[in-house]
Amino acid sequence: MPTPQALIGTWRRFGPLGPVYEILSAGGKLTGGDRAMRIRVVESGEELDYRLSEILEDPRDR
């Protein structure tokens, strides 16, 4: 499993057909051992926090 730092600057997609997002930074630890990651949705430019566990389930892009 890649470290949160290794994912920064990579691109993923929300599911097989969803919009592409870029992983911007690693955030704090969440309950249950998960971690928050800051992402930017390419289509909208929106930045939001997203769980690392969900990122790892999303397909890579580019």
ABEGO torsion letter per residue (X at the ends): XBBAAAABGBBBBBEAABBBBBBABBBBBBBGGBBBBBBBBAAAGBBBBBBAAAAAABBBBX
